[in-house]
Amino acid sequence: MSEHFQYLKEGLVADLVNQVMEDFHLDMEKALDVVYSSALFEKLSNPETGLYKQGPVYVYSFLKEELANGKLKV
């Protein structure tokens, strides 16, 4: 993986964790667990999906959908 990809992915993960903490009133450890255990994180970790190039609001919408559909527990 390139450094550019890793940098952008890590930035998105930080944004996702912050948003989960804010929206669901979780501490950082639990928010990290939510993000890292999501199907979205798996897709975000694959550079071929191109998700790492997208904005955090757009990417977070997928995580919210995953949470709303009960595919991921908070």
C-alpha positions as CSV (number, residue, x, y, z in Angstrom):
1,M,0.0,0.0,0.0
2,S,1.2,3.5,-0.7
3,E,1.9,6.0,2.0
4,H,-0.7,8.3,0.3
5,F,-3.4,5.6,0.6
6,Q,-2.5,4.9,4.2
7,Y,-2.5,8.6,5.1
8,L,-6.0,9.2,3.6
9,K,-7.4,6.0,5.1
10,E,-6.1,6.9,8.6
11,G,-7.6,10.4,8.2
12,L,-11.0,9.0,7.3
13,V,-10.9,6.5,10.2
14,A,-10.2,9.4,12.6
15,D,-13.1,11.3,11.2
16,L,-15.4,8.3,11.5
17,V,-14.3,7.6,15.1
18,N,-15.0,11.2,16.1
19,Q,-18.4,11.1,14.4
20,V,-19.4,7.8,16.1
21,M,-18.2,9.2,19.5
22,E,-20.4,12.3,19.0
23,D,-23.5,10.6,17.5
24,F,-23.6,7.7,19.9
25,H,-22.0,9.2,23.0
26,L,-19.3,6.5,23.1
27,D,-15.8,6.7,24.4
28,M,-12.9,6.4,22.0
29,E,-12.2,2.7,22.7
30,K,-15.8,1.7,21.9
31,A,-15.9,4.0,18.8
32,L,-12.7,2.5,17.5
33,D,-14.2,-1.0,18.0
34,V,-17.3,0.0,16.1
35,V,-15.3,1.4,13.1
36,Y,-12.7,-1.3,13.0
37,S,-15.3,-4.1,13.2
38,S,-17.5,-2.7,10.4
39,A,-17.8,-4.0,6.9
40,L,-17.1,-0.4,5.8
41,F,-13.6,-0.6,7.3
42,E,-12.9,-3.7,5.3
43,K,-14.0,-1.9,2.2
44,L,-12.1,1.2,3.2
45,S,-8.9,-0.9,3.6
46,N,-9.1,-2.1,0.0
47,P,-7.7,0.7,-2.2
48,E,-9.6,-0.7,-5.2
49,T,-12.9,0.5,-3.8
50,G,-11.8,4.1,-4.0
51,L,-13.5,4.9,-0.7
52,Y,-10.4,6.4,0.7
53,K,-10.7,9.2,-1.9
54,Q,-14.2,10.2,-0.7
55,G,-15.3,12.8,1.9
56,P,-15.9,11.8,5.5
57,V,-19.6,12.6,5.4
58,Y,-20.2,10.4,2.4
59,V,-18.2,7.5,3.9
60,Y,-19.9,7.9,7.3
61,S,-23.3,7.5,5.6
62,F,-22.3,3.9,4.8
63,L,-21.4,3.3,8.5
64,K,-24.6,4.8,9.6
65,E,-26.5,2.6,7.2
66,E,-24.7,-0.5,8.6
67,L,-25.6,0.5,12.1
68,A,-29.2,1.3,11.3
69,N,-29.7,-2.1,9.5
70,G,-28.4,-3.9,12.6
71,K,-25.4,-5.3,10.8
72,L,-23.2,-3.7,13.4
73,K,-23.8,-3.2,17.1
74,V,-23.1,0.0,19.1
